[in-house]
Amino acid sequence: MRIIPLGGIGEIGRNMTVFEIDSKILIVDCGVLFPEEHQPGIDVILPDFGYLKDRLDDVVGIFLTHGHEDHIGGVPYLLRMKPDVPLLGSALTLAFVEAKLKEHKITPYSMVVAEGRREKLAGFDLEFIAVNHSIPDALAVVIRSVAGSILHTGDFKMDQLPLDGRLTDLRAFARVGEEGLDLFMSDSTNADVPGFTPLEKEIGPVIESVIARSKKRVIVASFSSHVHRVQQVVDAAKANNRKVALVGRSMVRNMQIAIQMGYLNAETEDFVDLKQAANMAPDQVVYMSTGSQGEPMAVLARMANLEHDIEIAEGDTVILASSLIPGNENAVYRVIDGLTKLGANVVHKGNAKVHVSGHAAAGELLYCYNILKPKNVMPVHGEYRHLIANGKLAEQTGVPHERVLITEDGWVIDLADGVAEVVGAVECGLLFVDGKTVGKITEDDLHDRRVLAEEGFISIFCVIDAETGRVKVGPEIRARAFAEDDHVFDDVKPLISKALAEAAGQGVRDTYALQQVIRRTIGTWVNRAHRRRPMIIPVVIEG
């Protein structure tokens, strides 16, 4: 069995792993990563599909462990390449994916699976196991083949009193361990957190208490797929005689699906639309919105920037019912500051117990290692420190150090005869989505955007005599985002004219070469005089 992670290793997001045997490929998850501040203009980041580009006919299926964006968000972009690749997942997971695919005008070939079921796809014998997570219907998968057995957990925790009564099936884990497990691929997100993840049921009373104390509007922000958290908000709103208004396209879409399928226990009369909510007394409504990660275009950030129909007022309460994804901290705190400045009381995980993680902490992972007794371990889903912490837990339970594989995206791992080892690597980068453009934006483009944002832009226009090379018009200089008036360039214009004259005297007539002369001259001057490195665009025309 060949295993190649194409995303999700050393990062929180963009989870995707390729399993290959007898030239057939099984994919587990296909998610997105949300951009950081140093990636301006990017909407989402996809796994690198390059390895699959010429092998899509070999793909026998894509199994999706659960319905969070970091595990399903990339599916539409992959299916654009080959729409008939079968999708496997639980009922809710596939419903969420199919709703996304509908927006992309793709009709998938879907196969609903459930815990306890087994499916054979080419050389892969798949068994699905129930796991508890912060979204209903999450599944782990056992992949059996002639090369050995693998357990991939997806995202999971071991909440012993889950809201939906659906436990992580440790009995199934034990049975897999008794058979002999060759490779354990485990969620690492909370591996560096000691003890056990708190119970989800402890959050509901806190949210209800916050709403009860609030005299005006309440806005709760969470992931648009966090059905359990929305359930708690609906229950708390009803207990306080308030209606719930869903805000954000993905929130409305996902909760409609959850209600229709019975995963969200709510009645039509529990909700109002935004127009109705606008005409209700502030203490009669709770808004359930997206934007808990500070995304600039999401509802909460637009409220903080006074760019949304819901205008935050003095005395309103905002609850951020989510964890901070690493890399989003600055964006989230900017939104919190903006809301606070508008007079809102902002309640978040840092000052109240309004969220618990959906991932297993160190104590829970130790249980898994002791139950499974895997021969090899490959931590997945987490930043590097999480992978290392997860690997150390495995070693504490007796897994030999050399059998713990700390990998990176693109590394190639072979499993044979009970031994997993790194045997090479494939090219694996970041695939940027910018509007309708996929994969055409490069790191060089992002560097240019950062320069424009941080250093500004200078354009220089000159007309030269085609025969003599002398300057006929210009140089005319314009600057943007340079924080200086154009007259400051009066000192450098003679230097540019002199440099062009010297080049002309040496017989230089090529406009590109003359542009380079201008770029060097003004670049050196700007750096010395202003300690800046703006983007410089010289234009030279023969006339």
N, C-alpha and C positions, 0 to 999 in steps of 0.2 A: 504494500500500500504506500502510495506517495501522498504526502500531505504538504500543501503550500498555502500558508496564510497570505491573503492579498490585502488584508486590512484588519485593524483591531488589535494589533500587537504593538505595545508601546504607546497606545492612545486610547481614549474613551470615545469610541464611535467607529463607523465605517467597517463594521465587522463582516468578514467574509473569509471562508476557508474552502479550499479545493481539496477533494479526496479523489485519488485516481488509482484504478486497478484494471489491468487488462485493457488499457487504452480507453476506458470509460471513466467519465467524470461525474462526481456528485458534488454539489455546492451546498454548504451550510451557511445560511444568512447572506444578505447583500444589503448593507446599510450605508448610511451617510454619516459624515463628520461635519459639524458646523464650524464655519471659519472663525479664526481669531483676528485680533485687531491688525496684525501685520499682513492680512490677506484682504485688502480693501476691494469691495465690489463683488466678491465671490458669494454666491448663494449657498451652495453646499459643496462638499468634497466627497468624491466617490472612490471606492477601491479601484485599483488599476486593473482594467479588463484586458490589458495587452496580452497576457498569457493565454486568454481564452479566445482571442479574436479569430484565430484560424482553426479553432477546435470546438466551435459551438455545436457541431453535429455529434460530437462525442459526449455532450452533457446529457445525462439521463434524467436529471431532476435537480430542483433547488428546494431544499428543506429550510423552512423558516421557523426558528425556535419560538418566536413571539412577535407581537405587533408593534414594538417600539421603532421609531425612525432610524435609530442607529443599527437596526437589524433588517429593516424592510425598505428603507427609503431609496435604496439604489436599484430596486427591482425594475421600475419602469425603464431606466436607462439601459439595463442589461437586456431586457426583453425587446427593446427597440432593435437590437442586433439580431434577435431570433425569437419571435413572439410565441412560438409553440413549445418552448422548453417547459416541461411540467413543473408546477408549483405544488409543494406539499406543505401542509401546516394544519394547525387546529382551526376550528370553525371561525372563531373570532379573528385570528391572525389573517386568514385568507380573506375575510370580509373587509378588513382594513386595507389590505393590499389591493383587492379588486376595486375598491372605491378610488384609490389612487390611480390605478391603471385606467379606469374609465376616463379620468381627466386627460390622460395621455392617449386616449382612443385606442387602447390595447385590450383585447379580450383574451384572457389567459386560459390555459388548460390547467385546471385546478383539481387537486385531490385532497379532500379533507381526511385528516388522520386524527387519532386520539390516543390517549394513554392506554397501554395494554395491547395496542395494535402492532402488527408486523407487516412490512411490505418489502418485496424484493424488486430491486431495480438493477438489472444486469448482474454484476458480481457483488452488489451491496445488499446485505440482509439487514434491514432497518427495524429497530424496535423503539417505540416511543414511550417515554416515562414522564409522568406528571411532575412538574416542579412548581414551587410557589415563587411568585415574583410580584412586582408592583403593577402588573397587568394580568387579567385573567387568562387562562388557557395556555400558559407557557409550557413548553415541552423540552425535555432533554432527549437525546437520541443515542442509542447504541448502534454502532456500525460494525457489523460482523462480516468477515470475508475470509478467504483462504489464508490471508496474510496475518490474521489476528483480529482482536476485538478492540474497539475504541468507544469510550463514553465521552460525549461532548455535552456539557451541562446547559449550554446557552447561559442566559442570566438567571440566577436563582438565589433563594435564601431558604431558611428552614423555620419560618414562622410557625409556631406550634398551635396558634389559635387564629388561623387566617380568616379574613372577613367572609370569604366564599366557601370556607370549609375544605378547601382543596390543598392538601398537604404535599410537600415534597415526598415522593414515594421512596422512603428509605428501605422498605422491604424489597422493592425492585432493585435498588442499588445493591443491597446485600446479596441478592440472587446473582446479579452480574459479577459481584466480587467472588462468590463461590465458584462460578464457572471459570474464573481466571481472567483478569482484565489486563490487556497488554499495554494500553495507553489511556491515560485519564487527561482530558482537556477541560480545565476547570476555570470558571469565572474568577477573576483575580481582583475585582474592583475594590473590595473591602478587606483584602488579605492582610493589610497592615493595621487594621482596626481590631484591637483585642476583644475577646469575649464574644457576645452574641448580638445580632441586630435586634433592636427593640421591636415589640409587637405592633403591627399595623393598627390594631383595635384601640391602642392607647391614644391615637391621634384624634379620633372622632370627638371625644368629650372636650378636648382642648379647643378644637375649632368651634364647637357649639358654645363654649364659654366665651370665646372672643366675640362671636356674633351676638351673644346675649348682652354683652357689655357695650356694644356699639350702638350709638344713638342715631347714626346716619347710615349712609350707604356702606356696603361691604363689597370689596372686590377680592376674589380669590384667584390667584394665578397658579397654574399647574401645567404639566404636560397634557397635550390634547388627547392622549391615549390612556391617561391614568384613571381608569374606570373606578377603581376602589376609592380614590380621593374624591372624585365627583360624587360618588354615592354618599360619602361622609358629609360632603357639603350640602347635598340635597336633604339628607336627614336632619342636619343642624338647622338648615333654613326652615324646614317644616316645623321643627320644635320651637322656633322663634317667630312663627307666623309670617314668614317671608317667602316670596316666590324667587325662583332662580332664572336668571337670564344668561344663556350661553353666548359667549362673545368670541369671535374668531372662526373663520371658515372651517378649519380642521377640527376644532372643538365641537361645533354644531354637527358636522358630518359624522364624526366618530361616536358621539353620544346617541345620535339617532340610530346608528347601527347597533350599539350596545343595548338600547331599549328594545329594539325590534327582536333581538336575539335572546333577550332575557338576562343579560349580564348586568344591566343597570335596573335596579328595582325602583321605578318611578312612574308616576302617572302624568298624563298630559297636563292636568290642572296644576302640577307642581312647577310648571315653567311659564314664562312669559317671553315674548320677543322684545327686541330692543325698543321698538316704538311704544309698546305698552309700558315697559319699565321706565321710560323717560317721563311718563305722566303719573307715575306712582310716587307716594311719599318715600323719602330716602330710607326710612326704617322698615320698609315693606319689601325690599328687594336685595338679593345677593347676585352679583355678577360673577360668573365663572369664566375666566379668560385664559388665553395663552400668553406666553411671554415671560415665563418664570426664569429664563436664562439670559434676559436682557437683550434678546435679539432686536436689532434696531427697527425692523419692520413689523414686529409683533405688537399685539394690542397694548400691553403694559407700557412698553417704551414709548409708544405714540401717546398714551395718556400722560406720561411724565413730561413729554415735549409739547403738550397742549395741541396735539395733532389728531385727536380722536373726538368723536361725538360725546363720549363720556368725559366730562370735565371734572377732574379731582377738585374737591373743595375742602375747606377747613373742617376737621372732625370726621372725615371719611376714614375707613379702615381698609388697609390693603394687606392681604395675607399671601406671602410667597410660600406655597406648599410644595416645595421641591428641594432637592439637593443642588449644590453648585457643581456643574460639570467643570473639571479642571480646564483652565484657559478662559472661562467666562466670568471670573470673579470681578474684574474691573467693570465690565459691561453691566453686571447685576448691581454693583454698588453705585454706579452712576444713576441707574434707574431708581434705586432706593433713595438716593439723595434728592433726585428730581421730585419724587412723590412727596418726600418729607418737606421739601421747600414749599410745595403747594398746600401744605397743612395736613397731609394724611398721617395717620398713625400706621406705620409699617411694621407688621409682625412677620418674622421670618425664623428660620431654623436656629439662628444665632441668639434669639431672645425669647423663644417659646417653642414648645414641642409640637410643631405643626407639620412635621414631616419625619418619616423614617426611611432609611435606604431600602432599596429592593434587592440588595446584594448580601451574600453570606459574609459574615465577619470571620476572624481567624478561628474562633471556637467551633463554628459550624463546619468550616473546611477541614479541621482536624477530625471531626466525626466522619466526614466523607472518606478521608484517606484511610482511617482505621477500618471502616466498613468495607471499602473496595480493595485495599491492599494491591494497588496497581504496580505493574512491573516498571512502567515508564510514566513520566508526568510531563505535560507540556502546558504550563499556565497560559491562559488566553484572556482577552478582554481586560485591558488595564494598561496604565502607564508603566514605565520600566520599574519603578520602585514597587509597584503592586505585583508585578511578575516575580521579582526577586523575593518579596515577602512570601508569596504563595509557594515558591520553590523551597524556601527554608522550612515552611510548615511540612511539606512533603518529606523532607529529609529528617525532620524530628520524629516522624512516624515510621522511619525505617527505609524509605526509598533511597537507594544509593545516590550519592552526589552526581555520578556520571550518567545516571538515568533520569536526571531532571534537566529538561531542555528549555533554556531561556533563549527565545528566538526573536526574530525581527520579521517584519513584513517582507515577503519575497523569498525567505529562506525555504529550502527544500528539505523535507524530512522524510526518510524512508523507514517504514516499519516492516521488519522481516524476522522471522524466527524469534519472536519475543523481544527484539531489540529495536529501539527507535534511535536514529542518529541523523545529524545534519550532514547532508551530502553535497550541498551546493546552494545556489541562489538563482532566481530569475529577476529580471528587471522589474521593479515595482515602485512606482512613484505615486504622486497625488494627481487625481483627475478632477480638475476644477470645473464647476458648473457656474456659468456667468450668463444669466438670462437664458436665451435659447442656445447659447454656445456651450458645447461640452468638449472638454479636453483640448481646446485651442489656446486657452490662456496658460502661459508658462510662468516660471519663477522670474524670468527676465521682465515679463509684463508687470508682474506684481512689484518688482523692484522699481520699475518706472513709475508706477502709481504711488509708491511710498515716497519716492523722490519728489514728485509733484506735490504730494500732501505736506511733506516736511520742509522742503527746501525752495519750492516755487519753480517758476518757469520764465525763461528769458528767450525772446526771439529777436534776431538781428537780420535786417534786410539790406542788401546791397545790389546795385546794378553796376557792372563793370564793362569797360570797353573791350570788345572781343579781340581787337587787334593789339592794343597796347597793354591791356590788363589793368588799366588805371580805374579808380572808382569814379563813376559818373553820378550816381545817386546814392546817398547814405553815407555811412551806415545809420539806419534808423533802428532804434532799440525800443522794445516794449517788454514790460515785465508784468507778471501776474503772481499773486500770492507771495511776493518777494518782500512785502512790507516796506517798500521804498518808493519814492516818486521817481518817474522816469529821468528827471534832470540829474540824478546822481550818476548817470552813465556818461555825463558830459566829459568826465576825466578819461574815460576809456576809449571814446570815439577816435581821438587822434592816434592812440596806440593801435587800434584796429586798422585805420587808414595806412599807418606806417608799415605795419606787418604785411598788408596786402600789396603795398608798393614794393617792398623788398621781394616778395614772392614774384610779382610781375617782372621785376628786374632780373630775376633768375629764370625767366621764361615760363613760369607756371601759368597755364591758361585753363586747366581742367577745373570746372566749377566745384567738383567734390573736394579736390585738394585745397581750393581756396576756402571752402566751408570749414575744413579741418583747421586751417590757419586761424580763422575767426574763433572757432570753438576753443582752441588752446589759449589764444590771447585773452579773451574775456573770462575764460574759466580761471586762469591764473590770477587775473586782477580781482575777480569777485572773491576768490578764496583768501587772498591777502588783505583786501580792503574790508571785507564783510564777514569773513569766516563762514561762508556759505558754499554749498555745492548744488546749485539749482540745475534743473534740466535746461540745456542750451540747444536751441534750434536755429542754426544759421541758414539763411536762404540767399544764394548768389545767383543772379540772372545776368546773362550776357545781353548787352544792348548797344 
